Amino acid sequence: MTDSRKIREATADPLEEYLRNLTRRRFFGAMASTMGAGLGSLALGSIMDTGSTTPAPVDPDSEPGRILANLPHYAPKAKRVIYMHMEGAPSQLDLYDYKPKLQESYDKDLPESIRNGQRITTMTSGQARLPVAPTMFRFDRHENNEDGIHLSELLPHTGSVAKEICFIRSMHTQAINHEPGITFFQTGTEQPGRPCFGSWASYGLGSMNSDLPTFVVMITQGKGNMQALSARFWGSGFLSSEHQGCKLRAGRDAVLYLRNPDGVSRDDRRRMLDLVSHLNEEEFEQSLDPEVRARIAQYEMAYRMQMSVPELTDFSGESKSTLELYGDDVNTPGTFTANCLLARRLAERGVRFVQLYMRGWDQHGNLPSEIRAQCKSVDQAQAALIKDLKQRGMLDDTLILWAGEFGRTVYSQGTLTRDNYGRDHHPRCFSIWLAGGGVKPGISYGKTDDYSYNIVENPVEVHDLHATMLHLMGIDHRALIHRHQGRDYRLTDVHGKVITPILA
């Protein structure tokens, strides 16, 4: 047998091919990362020897759970984030953006001077008319730190904490449909595949509790039309998989496969993990694939979560007054009420980023009935979360965001009557709010026109919101960078500016 034939047969063996799976790109990429960090640190140290004891840069993908080098860039106002995403896009006209003069325009066509040729979806582009539909709900005045603020009668509990909230009425986005709209709000781009906000926070700042994930996601089923939720909304994209969101479920198993199978003890699980870890370390030595190390870290996290998660989800230690603060649904797993209390418990245990999804806000028709049910599901709980954090001294360093993916049109989709209407998608302007974590409380920022159709003062885009939230977490959004396939990526891409007027 010739030497060349022996080589061909050897390389044809699948195991041999697997063991040879050390590509030039992976080898030189790993070498560049290691040598670049080490030599760069030495060079910088020789130029700026200040006697600092700051550790050498660390690649969080190779050492799971570690904080990214040189972060935070400055003292953070917010140690953690609770992000409540109202999937489906709530109507700003029926909740937050008070337009009393619209009653005079009931059922009149939307003026062309207001629409100004802007695109509308195919769901209403075929309508003969775009009839103006003022809200049928009363707006009540609540005390804040300015001249008062008007909020919908559907949100009385939220109104009671208006002094703690910064309302932004001038948000706008690029996307006009749900899937790209949510993707854009989560990742800073409409194209799938990028890391979400929670993953960037985990990548940059690391964990504050080794017994729980850095990034946790919870989902509540809503009361109306519900859009699909893709797991990639809380995915880590090209970052290491340890930075993706961990989904907590309602019911017996908050995390799938966390409990040991029947007949397997905790000691058995420990011995199994030790063996798997040893095999994975051998694999890492062969492949230098950082994902192998991330998988080891995730196995270990799951082992620790066997003890931490049951304690987390047990509300028996909560006081009666706390449970009453959140409302009747607090002991029903999976409700928005229960998830808000879980969010507080996660926050006080050091979880960096908590994301709550509330489905059901996609109200193209039958809006009055559906939005009543949705608001009843969220109003008391979200206000209770603010009150609970404040009474525990945690609101100052916990940043809360309440947002949908876009807004809703002033004109009705379909038939308009005095007691029923629907609204189409509207990316040009909508309302969100923030609280705690270094945000100026009790203010409103930005304005829309008389039809809540265009922004007339202080526009805020999604990248600006991301830049501001990162700033409050102690991160310069321009410097939170990850190199992937030869390009530097960041959450805000090449956009974004900090909204300084809303900072406390």
Buried (B, 14 or more C-beta within 10 A) or exposed (E): EEEEEEEEEEEEEEEEEEEEEEEEEBEEBBEEBEEEBEEEBEEEEEEEEEEEEEEEBBBBBBEBBBBBBEBBBEEBBBBBBBBBBBBBBBBBBBBBBBBEEBEEBEBEEBBEEBBEEEEBBEBBEEBEEBBBBBBBBEBBEBEBBEEEBBBBEBBBBBBBBBBBBBBBBBBBBEBBBBBBBBBBBBBBBBEBEBBBBBBBBBBBBBBBBEBBBBBBBBBBBBBBBBBEBEEBBBBBBBBBBBBBBBBBBBEEEBBEEEBBEEEEEEEEBEEBBEEEBEEBEEBBEEBBBBEBBBBBBBBBBBBEBBEBBEEBBEBEEBEEEBBEBBBEBBBEBBBBBBBBBBBBBBBBBBBBBBBBBBBBBBBBBBBBBBBBEBBBBBBBBBBBBBBBBBEEEBBBBBBBBBBBBBBBBBBBBBEBEEEBBBBBBBBBBBBBBBBBBBBEBBBBBBBBBBBBBBBEEBBBBBBBBBBBBBBBBBBBBBEBEBEEEEEEBBBBBEBBBBBEEBBE
